Amino acid sequence: MRTYTLFFILLTVFQAGFSQSKSLKEANKLFANQAYVEAIAAYEDEETLDSTALLNLANAYYYTADAENATAAFAKAWSSNPNQSLSTYFKYADAAKRTNNYDKANELLSIYTGETISILQDAEATGKDLPQYFVAQPLDVSSAYDDFGATYFDRQIVFASNRNTERPNYAWDGKPFLDLYYATVSGSALTDVGLFPGSINTDTHESNAVFSPDGKRMFFTRTSPQLTRIEKNKVGVLQIYSATLVGTKWSDVKLLEINNSKYSVTHPAISPDGEWLYFSSDMPGGFGGFDIYKAQINPDGSITNAENLGAQINSDKLEQFPFIAQNGDLYFASNRVEGLGGLDIYRSVLEDGNFQKAFNLGASLNSNADDFSIILNEKEEKGFVSSNRTGKDKLYALTIYPNIDYLVLGNVDDKKTSRPIEGAEVTMFNAETGSVLKAVSAKDGSFKFEVSPNSSYNFKTNKEGYAPAEKEVNIEYSPSTKTVIKLEMLAYKDSDSLIVYNERNNTTQVNLEKIYFDFDKASIRNDAALILNKLVTVMQKYPTMKVEVAAHTDSKGSDSYNLELSERRAQATKAYLISQGISESRLTAKGYGETDLINDCNSINCSDAQQDANRRSEFTIIN
């Protein structure tokens, strides 16, 4: 999350060093001065932390991109003090998203917003209506460097990187400062990589360059070399500079008029006609965090009349990294509540000169990490985006497709007879989003689901009398939008010799030898345990099988006595099965007494054989 932290907080670029004191007071001082790596080390050296220190530690992990430790520390901070601020709810939720704990994120954000939040389910539901579908391929994925913020220039790309190991290290993360580079994209590799020429790169950060349509002027972000005291801290803000191409050299580097030492102005973008500069800023008067602004580029090169793009674009969160497409649509990154985690890419359509309400571009482009700095060439249906989804900032080459409907068409068949099975419940589980959809097979065994490309699904089918069947299916983006699958179910009676169909009551049962109890007793004898172990084996073989344990008596004795005795025996049998590892949720038990005799023997005049036939335990498969 190097990029996220770089632009999320005003940078203390040349912060003075602090001693490695082990005291809690010193740790809090380090945290207050945004020396987060040192603060973490100091906090971790303490045996005990109070509630303030625990929260500081959680925030330090969060600001340094350590989501795993951040979530653990936030949980401890919550245990120490449940009365946390709303901003802490938001950060804890974002850290939870980054660790794929969307259940926790939903819980926290529902409290934060006062509304029910279901991030993955909402993303999947809206994803089908998005106009574009993206396939991202990482560039130089094995590289040890951070690369991000690509822009087109002269058949190449220009981007920011910390690959110059001779540069000074940045105190925040111990990595070299960022410079601007150029490169050629060849397949999934960056080739002919070189430092951007001219007097652009300095001893501080440079990133996010953009070029005028005629290629003679560039704008880029640089961290201010001078520190400004804002409240209690000395910080270096982010600023936009311009440079002019003179002959073959970039020179005349100037600080734009719209900059201010009290706030950051960053991430320049130029409209296709070259008349407007878009940028991100945390200047006063905005909606909160960073907002997207635009300013006029005058013929003399001056930048004037900066204006906020308003509530259709901006929120109380971060809006950064704008890009204006050839058709005038605005793309940008934001860390809003509904996002998948960190920064997500959003789009706002330009209609009649006005930007419409921005919408999230969905899971084909966004991840649970930071996704930002998108550029597109709609004519070639290509582009680039930056993301730290692998732990480092990397460039991704994009291919853009129309978002069309994908279907899974399936059939449920009997595995032995090949005949279609009607009325089978089919469940589809999306491995990425966790969403669950259900359908019932038709008379011809058919079913269908709408799906999303580049996603994995698990299909499972259940029907009474059959062993469940399931299949994993990966849906790839391809011209073929329909995937055909077959789920073959084997009837229990065909899958195990102990499973039989009881024609008397139209049930499927596990057929065991007779289980004997001592007179007037309900305890499980050793010989009965050996028989019940066979049922345990069957239920272990079919882990979704549910069974009703039914105990029956003969007609001797009173009705109430027989009902009570059979209930005790049924419950004892259930308890034994549970003791052998069968989940209680898979078992029901009921004593029927003499209410379900299998012959007409409801009299003391019946033979011993007739009475014995009624004394039985039955194990009926109920799912």
C-alpha positions in Angstrom: 0.0 0.0 0.0 3.0 2.3 -0.6 1.0 4.5 -3.0 -2.0 4.6 -0.8 0.0 5.8 2.2 2.0 8.2 0.0 -1.1 10.1 -1.0 -3.5 9.3 1.9 -1.5 11.4 4.4 0.5 14.6 4.0 4.0 13.4 3.8 6.6 13.9 6.5 9.3 13.5 3.9 12.3 14.9 5.7 11.1 14.1 9.2 14.0 14.3 11.7 15.0 10.9 13.2 13.9 9.8 16.6 15.7 7.7 19.1 14.7 4.0 19.5 13.3 4.6 23.0 11.4 1.7 24.4 9.1 3.8 26.5 5.5 4.1 25.8 5.8 7.9 25.9 8.4 7.7 23.1 6.3 5.3 21.1 3.4 7.7 21.3 5.7 10.6 20.2 6.9 8.6 17.2 3.3 7.9 16.2 2.2 11.5 16.6 5.1 12.5 14.3 4.0 9.9 11.7 7.1 7.9 12.1 5.0 4.8 11.9 7.6 2.1 11.3 9.6 3.2 14.3 6.4 3.6 16.3 5.4 0.0 15.6 8.8 -1.3 16.8 8.5 0.8 19.9 5.0 -0.4 20.7 5.9 -4.0 20.1 8.7 -3.7 22.6 6.2 -2.8 25.3 4.8 -5.6 27.5 1.4 -3.9 28.0 -0.3 -1.2 26.0 -3.2 1.0 27.2 -6.2 1.6 25.0 -4.7 4.7 23.3 -1.5 2.9 22.5 -3.4 -0.1 21.1 -5.3 2.1 18.8 -2.1 3.9 17.7 -0.5 0.6 16.9 -3.5 -0.5 14.8 -3.4 2.8 12.9 0.3 2.6 12.4 -0.1 -0.9 10.9 -2.9 0.4 8.8 -0.9 3.4 7.4 2.0 1.1 6.6 -0.1 -1.3 4.6 0.1 -4.2 7.0 -3.6 -5.2 6.9 -3.2 -8.5 8.7 -1.5 -6.9 11.8 -3.8 -3.9 11.6 -7.0 -6.1 11.9 -5.5 -8.0 14.8 -4.5 -4.7 16.6 -7.9 -3.1 15.9 -9.6 -6.1 17.5 -7.4 -5.7 20.6 -8.1 -2.0 20.7 -11.9 -2.8 20.5 -11.6 -5.2 23.4 -9.8 -2.6 25.4 -12.2 0.2 24.6 -15.4 -0.6 22.6 -16.3 3.1 22.3 -14.4 3.9 19.1 -14.8 6.8 16.8 -16.6 6.4 13.4 -13.3 7.0 11.6 -11.8 4.0 13.4 -14.8 1.9 12.4 -14.0 2.8 8.8 -10.3 2.0 9.0 -10.9 -1.3 10.7 -13.5 -2.2 8.1 -11.1 -1.3 5.3 -8.3 -3.4 6.9 -10.8 -6.3 7.2 -11.7 -6.0 3.4 -8.0 -6.2 2.6 -7.7 -9.5 4.5 -10.9 -10.8 2.7 -12.9 -10.7 6.0 -15.9 -9.2 4.4 -18.3 -10.4 7.1 -16.4 -8.3 9.6 -16.3 -5.4 7.2 -20.0 -5.6 6.6 -20.6 -5.6 10.4 -18.5 -2.6 11.0 -19.7 -0.6 8.0 -23.4 -1.3 8.8 -22.7 0.4 12.2 -20.7 3.2 10.5 -23.4 4.0 8.0 -26.5 3.0 9.9 -27.5 0.8 6.9 -27.2 -2.8 6.1 -24.0 -3.4 4.1 -23.3 -6.5 2.0 -20.2 -5.6 -0.1 -19.7 -8.7 -2.2 -23.3 -9.4 -2.8 -24.0 -5.8 -3.9 -20.9 -5.8 -6.1 -22.0 -9.0 -7.8 -25.6 -7.7 -8.3 -24.5 -4.4 -9.8 -21.6 -5.9 -11.8 -24.0 -7.4 -14.4 -25.2 -3.9 -15.3 -21.8 -2.4 -15.9 -21.0 -1.2 -19.4 -17.4 -2.6 -19.4 -15.6 -5.7 -18.4 -11.8 -5.6 -17.8 -9.1 -8.3 -18.0 -5.9 -7.2 -16.2 -2.5 -8.7 -16.9 0.4 -7.8 -14.5 3.6 -6.3 -16.0 7.0 -7.3 -14.6 5.2 -9.2 -11.9 8.5 -10.7 -10.6 10.2 -7.4 -10.3 11.1 -6.3 -6.8 10.3 -2.6 -7.5 7.1 -0.6 -7.1 5.8 0.7 -10.5 2.6 2.7 -10.9 0.9 5.7 -12.5 1.3 5.0 -16.2 0.6 7.5 -18.9 0.9 7.4 -22.7 3.7 9.3 -24.4 5.3 8.8 -27.8 4.3 5.1 -28.3 5.6 4.3 -24.8 4.5 4.8 -21.3 5.8 7.0 -18.5 5.4 5.8 -15.0 6.7 6.2 -11.4 9.1 3.7 -9.9 11.5 3.3 -7.0 13.9 1.1 -9.0 16.8 3.5 -8.8 18.6 2.0 -5.8 21.2 4.8 -5.8 18.5 7.3 -4.7 18.1 8.2 -1.1 15.7 6.0 0.9 12.3 7.3 1.9 12.0 7.2 5.7 8.4 6.0 5.6 9.1 2.5 4.2 12.9 2.4 3.7 12.7 2.2 -0.1 14.2 4.6 -2.6 12.4 7.8 -3.5 10.2 7.7 -6.6 11.4 8.9 -10.0 9.7 9.0 -13.4 10.7 6.4 -16.0 9.7 5.6 -19.6 9.4 2.1 -21.0 8.0 0.0 -23.9 5.4 -2.5 -23.1 6.1 -5.9 -24.7 3.6 -8.6 -23.8 3.7 -8.8 -20.0 7.2 -7.2 -19.7 8.5 -3.6 -19.5 11.4 -3.2 -21.9 13.8 -0.4 -22.8 13.3 1.1 -19.4 15.1 4.4 -18.7 15.0 7.4 -16.4 12.8 10.2 -17.8 15.1 12.7 -19.4 15.6 16.4 -18.5 15.5 18.1 -15.1 12.3 16.4 -13.9 13.6 13.9 -11.3 15.0 15.3 -8.0 15.9 14.0 -4.6 12.2 13.9 -3.6 9.2 12.0 -5.0 8.1 12.5 -8.7 5.1 10.6 -10.0 1.9 10.7 -12.1 3.0 12.6 -15.2 0.6 13.6 -18.0 1.2 15.2 -21.4 -0.6 17.8 -23.4 -2.3 16.7 -26.7 0.6 18.2 -28.7 3.2 16.5 -26.5 5.0 19.8 -25.8 4.0 20.3 -22.2 3.8 17.9 -19.2 2.4 18.1 -15.7 3.6 15.9 -12.8 3.4 15.5 -9.1 6.4 16.2 -6.8 6.6 16.2 -3.1 7.4 19.7 -1.7 11.1 19.9 -0.6 10.1 22.5 2.0 8.4 21.6 5.2 5.3 23.5 6.4 4.0 23.4 9.9 0.4 22.4 9.8 -1.1 22.1 13.3 1.6 20.3 15.3 3.5 18.6 12.5 6.0 19.7 9.9 4.9 18.2 6.6 5.8 18.2 2.9 2.7 18.6 0.8 2.2 17.2 -2.7 2.4 19.7 -5.6 1.9 19.8 -9.3 4.7 21.1 -11.6 4.8 21.7 -15.3 7.7 21.4 -17.8 8.1 22.3 -21.4 9.7 20.4 -24.3 12.4 22.6 -25.7 13.9 20.9 -28.7 14.4 17.4 -27.4 14.8 18.3 -23.7 12.3 18.9 -21.0 13.1 22.0 -19.1 11.5 25.2 -17.7 10.1 23.3 -14.7 7.6 25.4 -12.8 5.4 25.2 -9.8 1.7 25.7 -10.8 -0.2 28.7 -9.5 -2.9 26.5 -8.0 -0.5 25.0 -5.4 -0.4 26.0 -1.8 2.0 25.2 1.0 -1.0 24.5 3.4 -2.5 21.6 1.4 -1.7 19.1 -1.4 -2.5 19.5 -5.1 -1.7 16.3 -6.9 -2.4 13.7 -9.7 -2.8 15.9 -12.8 -4.9 14.8 -15.8 -5.6 16.7 -19.0 -8.9 16.9 -21.0 -8.6 15.5 -24.6 -8.8 19.1 -26.0 -6.0 20.2 -23.7 -8.1 23.0 -22.2 -8.7 21.7 -18.7 -6.4 20.3 -16.0 -8.0 17.9 -13.5 -6.4 17.2 -10.2 -6.9 16.0 -6.7 -6.6 18.2 -3.6 -7.4 18.3 0.1 -7.8 22.1 0.0 -10.3 23.7 2.4 -13.9 23.9 1.3 -14.2 20.4 -0.2 -16.3 17.5 0.8 -13.6 15.9 2.9 -10.4 13.9 2.3 -9.2 14.6 -1.2 -11.6 15.8 -3.9 -11.4 16.0 -7.7 -11.1 19.6 -9.1 -10.7 21.0 -12.6 -9.0 24.3 -13.6 -8.6 26.1 -16.9 -5.4 25.9 -18.9 -5.0 29.3 -20.5 -3.2 30.0 -23.8 -0.2 31.5 -21.9 0.1 28.3 -19.9 -1.3 29.7 -16.7 -3.8 27.6 -14.6 -6.8 29.5 -13.2 -10.4 29.1 -12.1 -10.1 25.9 -10.1 -13.5 24.4 -9.2 -14.7 21.4 -7.3 -16.5 18.8 -9.4 -19.2 18.5 -6.8 -21.2 15.8 -5.1 -21.8 13.7 -8.2 -18.0 13.0 -8.1 -16.7 13.8 -4.6 -17.5 12.4 -1.2 -16.2 12.6 2.4 -13.6 10.0 1.5 -10.6 10.1 -0.9 -11.1 11.0 -4.6 -7.8 10.8 -6.4 -6.0 9.8 -9.7 -8.4 11.4 -12.2 -8.3 10.4 -15.9 -10.4 11.9 -18.7 -11.2 9.6 -21.6 -11.5 10.7 -25.2 -15.3 10.8 -24.9 -15.0 13.1 -21.8 -15.9 10.5 -19.2 -14.1 10.8 -15.9 -12.3 7.9 -14.2 -10.9 8.2 -10.7 -10.0 6.2 -7.6 -11.9 6.4 -4.3 -12.0 4.5 -1.0 -15.7 4.7 -0.4 -17.8 2.5 1.8 -19.1 0.3 -1.0 -15.7 -0.4 -2.4 -14.0 -3.8 -2.4 -11.1 -2.6 -0.3 -8.6 0.3 -0.4 -9.0 2.4 -3.5 -11.4 1.3 -6.2 -11.8 2.7 -9.7 -15.0 4.7 -10.4 -16.4 6.2 -13.6 -18.6 9.2 -14.2 -20.3 9.6 -17.6 -20.3 13.1 -19.2 -23.8 14.0 -20.5 -24.6 17.4 -21.9 -21.5 18.9 -20.3 -22.2 17.5 -16.9 -20.7 14.6 -15.0 -23.3 12.1 -13.8 -23.2 10.2 -10.5 -20.0 8.1 -10.3 -20.3 4.4 -10.1 -17.9 1.6 -9.1 -16.4 -0.4 -12.0 -16.8 -3.7 -10.3 -14.8 -6.8 -9.5 -13.4 -7.3 -13.0 -11.2 -4.3 -12.4 -11.1 -3.7 -8.7 -9.7 -5.9 -5.9 -9.6 -5.9 -2.1 -6.4 -3.8 -2.3 -5.6 -0.4 -3.9 -6.6 -0.1 -7.5 -5.9 3.3 -9.0 -4.4 5.5 -11.7 -6.3 4.1 -14.7 -5.7 5.2 -18.3 -7.6 4.0 -21.3 -7.3 3.9 -25.1 -10.9 3.1 -25.9 -10.3 3.0 -29.7 -7.9 0.0 -29.2 -9.9 -1.3 -26.2 -6.7 -1.2 -24.1 -5.4 0.5 -21.1 -3.3 0.4 -17.9 -4.2 0.4 -14.2 -2.0 0.3 -11.0 -2.7 -2.0 -8.1 -0.9 -3.3 -5.1 -3.1 -6.5 -4.9 0.1 -8.6 -4.9 1.7 -6.6 -2.1 3.7 -4.2 -4.3 2.5 -1.4 -6.6 2.4 -2.9 -10.1 1.3 -1.9 -13.5 -1.4 -4.0 -15.1 -2.2 -4.0 -18.9 -6.0 -3.9 -19.4 -8.1 -5.3 -22.2 -11.6 -3.9 -22.3 -14.6 -6.0 -23.4 -18.3 -5.3 -23.6 -20.1 -6.6 -20.5 -22.3 -9.3 -21.9 -24.4 -11.9 -20.1 -22.8 -15.3 -19.3 -24.9 -18.4 -18.5 -24.3 -21.8 -17.0 -26.8 -24.2 -18.6 -27.0 -27.5 -16.7 -28.7 -30.8 -16.3 -29.3 -33.1 -13.4 -29.3 -36.8 -14.4 -29.5 -40.1 -12.6 -25.9 -41.5 -12.8 -27.1 -45.1 -13.2 -30.0 -44.7 -15.6 -29.0 -41.4 -17.3 -32.6 -40.2 -16.9 -33.2 -36.6 -16.0 -34.0 -35.8 -12.4 -36.9 -33.4 -11.8 -37.1 -31.3 -8.6 -33.5 -31.4 -7.6 -32.3 -28.4 -5.7 -29.2 -26.9 -7.3 -27.1 -24.4 -5.3 -24.5 -22.2 -7.0 -21.8 -20.7 -4.7 -19.5 -17.9 -6.0 -16.1 -18.5 -4.5 -15.0 -14.8 -5.0 -18.1 -13.1 -3.5 -19.5 -15.7 -1.3 -23.0 -15.3 -2.8 -25.3 -18.2 -3.0 -28.1 -18.7 -5.5 -30.6 -21.6 -5.8 -32.6 -23.2 -8.6 -34.8 -26.3 -9.0 -34.3 -28.7 -11.9 -37.1 -28.8 -14.4 -38.9 -31.9 -15.7 -36.1 -32.5 -18.2 -33.5 -32.0 -15.4 -32.4 -28.6 -16.7 -31.4 -25.5 -14.8 -29.6 -22.3 -15.6 -27.7 -19.5 -13.7 -26.3 -16.1 -14.8 -22.6 -15.9 -14.0 -19.7 -13.5 -14.3 -16.5 -14.3 -16.4 -13.2 -14.8 -14.7 -14.9 -16.3 -11.7 -15.1 -19.7 -10.0 -18.3 -21.4 -9.0 -19.3 -24.5 -7.0 -22.5 -26.2 -8.1 -24.1 -28.7 -5.7 -27.4 -30.6 -6.1 -29.6 -32.3 -3.5 -32.7 -34.4 -3.8 -34.3 -36.9 -1.4 -33.1 -40.4 -2.0 -29.9 -39.3 -3.7 -26.4 -38.7 -2.7 -25.5 -35.1 -3.3 -23.4 -34.2 -6.3 -21.2 -31.2 -6.9 -18.9 -29.7 -9.5 -16.4 -26.9 -9.7 -16.6 -24.6 -12.7 -14.3 -21.8 -13.8 -15.9 -19.2 -16.1 -13.4 -17.6 -18.4 -13.9 -14.5 -20.6 -14.4 -15.8 -24.1 -16.6 -15.3 -27.2 -18.6 -18.3 -26.0 -20.9 -17.0 -23.3 -22.6 -20.3 -22.4 -21.1 -23.0 -20.3 -22.8 -26.4 -20.2 -22.4 -28.7 -17.3 -23.9 -32.0 -16.1 -24.5 -33.0 -12.5 -25.0 -36.7 -12.1 -26.6 -38.0 -8.9 -26.5 -41.6 -7.7 -29.5 -42.8 -5.8 -28.6 -43.9 -2.3 -30.0 -47.4 -3.0 -27.6 -47.6 -5.9 -24.6 -46.2 -4.1 -24.5 -48.4 -1.0 -25.8 -51.9 -0.3 -27.0 -50.8 3.2 -29.3 -48.1 1.7 -32.7 -49.4 0.6 -36.0 -48.1 -0.4 -38.8 -48.9 2.0 -42.0 -49.4 -0.1 -44.2 -49.6 3.0 -43.8 -45.9 3.8 -42.0 -44.7 0.7 -38.8 -43.7 2.4 -35.1 -44.4 1.8 -33.4 -46.0 4.8 -30.1 -47.3 6.0 -30.9 -50.9 6.6 -29.1 -52.3 9.6 -29.4 -55.5 11.6 -31.9 -55.4 14.5 -30.7 -53.5 17.5 -31.5 -55.1 20.9 -32.0 -53.3 24.2 -32.1 -54.9 27.6 -35.6 -55.1 29.1 -37.0 -51.8 30.1 -33.6 -50.2 29.3 -32.4 -47.6 26.8 -28.6 -47.9 27.1 -26.7 -49.0 24.0 -25.3 -52.5 24.4 -21.9 -53.5 22.9 -23.6 -55.6 20.2 -25.8 -52.6 19.3 -22.8 -50.3 19.1 -21.1 -52.5 16.5 -24.3 -52.3 14.4 -24.6 -48.5 14.8 -21.0 -48.1 13.8 -22.1 -49.2 10.3 -24.4 -46.2 10.2 -21.6 -44.0 11.3 -19.5 -45.2 8.4 -22.3 -44.5 5.9 -22.9 -41.0 7.3 -19.2 -40.3 7.1 -19.2 -41.5 3.5 -22.0 -39.0 2.7 -21.2 -35.9 4.8 -24.5 -34.1 3.9 -26.8 -37.0 4.7 -29.3 -36.4 7.5 -31.0 -39.2 9.3 -34.0 -39.6 11.5 -33.6 -42.2 14.2 -37.0 -43.8 14.8 -37.5 -46.3 17.7 -40.6 -48.6 17.7 -42.0 -51.0 20.2 -44.4 -53.9 20.1 -48.0 -53.7 21.4 -47.2 -55.1 24.9 -47.6 -52.7 27.7 -49.6 -49.4 27.8 -49.5 -46.9 25.0 -47.9 -44.3 27.2 -45.2 -46.7 28.5 -44.3 -47.8 25.0 -44.1 -44.2 23.8 -41.9 -43.1 26.7 -39.6 -46.2 26.3 -39.2 -45.7 22.6 -38.3 -42.0 23.0 -35.6 -42.9 25.5 -34.2 -45.5 23.1 -34.3 -43.1 20.2 -32.5 -40.4 22.1 -29.9 -42.9 23.4 -29.2 -44.0 19.9 -28.8 -40.4 18.7 -26.4 -39.7 21.6 -24.3 -42.6 20.7 -24.0 -41.5 17.0 -23.0 -38.0 18.2 -20.3 -39.6 20.5 -18.9 -41.2 17.3 -18.4 -37.9 15.6 -21.7 -37.4 13.7 -22.9 -33.8 14.0 -26.1 -33.3 16.0 -27.4 -31.1 13.2 -27.5 -34.1 11.0 -29.7 -36.2 13.3 -33.2 -36.2 14.6 -34.7 -38.8 17.0 -38.2 -39.7 17.8 -39.9 -42.5 19.7 -43.1 -43.8 18.0 -44.1 -46.4 20.6 -46.6 -48.7 19.0 -48.1 -46.1 16.7 -46.5 -47.5 13.6 -46.8 -51.3 13.7 -45.6 -53.1 10.5 -48.3 -55.8 10.9 -51.8 -56.1 12.3 -50.5 -57.3 15.6 -52.0 -54.9 18.2 -52.9 -57.6 20.7 -51.4 -59.7 23.4 -52.5 -62.7 21.4 -49.8 -62.1 18.8 -47.0 -64.6 18.4 -43.5 -63.8 19.6 -42.3 -63.5 16.0 -45.0 -60.9 15.2 -44.2 -58.9 18.3 -40.5 -59.1 17.5 -41.1 -57.7 14.0 -42.5 -54.5 15.5 -39.7 -54.0 18.0 -37.2 -52.2 15.7 -35.1 -49.1 15.0 -35.3 -47.4 11.6 -32.8 -45.0 10.2 -34.6 -42.8 7.5 -32.6 -40.5 5.2 -34.5 -37.2 5.5 -32.6 -35.1 2.9 
